[in-house]
Amino acid sequence: MSCRVLAEQRHQLILQALRSGGTVTVTELADRLEASAATVRRDLLKLEEDGLLTRVHGGAVVEEDPAPFTEAAEAQPDAKDAIAAQAATMIEDGQSVILDSGSTVYRLARRLHGRRITVITNNLAVYEELVRDESVELMLLGGMVVRESRMLDGFMAEDNLRQVHADWLFMGACGVRAGAQVMDTTVAEVPARRAMIAASDRVALLVDDTKFPGTGMVRICGPEDLDVVVTNAPSGTAVRTALEEAGVAVVQVGIVGA
């Protein structure tokens, strides 16, 4: 058995231990894996570089699972509506757009009724919103149903995305961290989001101010993959500066009544 396979097995076992126990020390992991502490530390460094965990003093931790879609959809409604309204103005008739599984992206879908556009999505809430609107050409990506997130995901969704091209991707995120790194909390969702980026000419990130820094242990992309960020977050923060320095257009929206 090669060292590469052994390393991959250790990585899977480390992630399983962290997900079941929250925080695990280097000593505990070394005992479980029958490996040296130095080997475990190298494994943790590699997994952190891949965005799969966060190292802490003496060990590592993975973050909690994201809130279910319905809970997320009810948070920050005014900010999300303002962001969605701005995003809707960026879409021209005749264009094709990919809408991901985010709750702010769902609010954008609610503003697309009657538009002569093509919508490609893995978001079941978006599908239900637009399925009866004959003005909208609607493509639902295949995949496994993730009920809590109300989305379709997995290799089928990725395969479908390799067959399409879109003018825009509108995507959400769980957090935007130092250096304008766009983060998710769920490892399984990241490959489809990266495939969406690859399938699109332009990428717009829709995030409210709670996503700076927000949560997330897995990197979706960096600022080099973004064209526009629509947010209600104030200017002057380090992340906003990093976005602007990378050439990303940051559109700040106001909230009615705020």
Secondary structure, 3 states (H helix, E strand, C coil): CCHHHHHHHHHHHHHHHHHHHCEEEHHHHHHHHCCCHHHHHHHHHHHHHCCCCEEECCEEECCCCCCCHHHHHHCCHHHHHHHHHHHHCCCCCCCEEEECCCHHHHHHHCCCCCCCCEEEECEHHHHHHHCCCCCCEEEECCCEEECCCCEEECHHHHHHHCCCCEEEEEECCCEEEHHHEEEECCHHHHHHHHHHHHCEEEEEEECCHHHCCCCCCEEEECHHHCCEEEECCCCCCHHHHHHHHCCCEEEECCCCCC
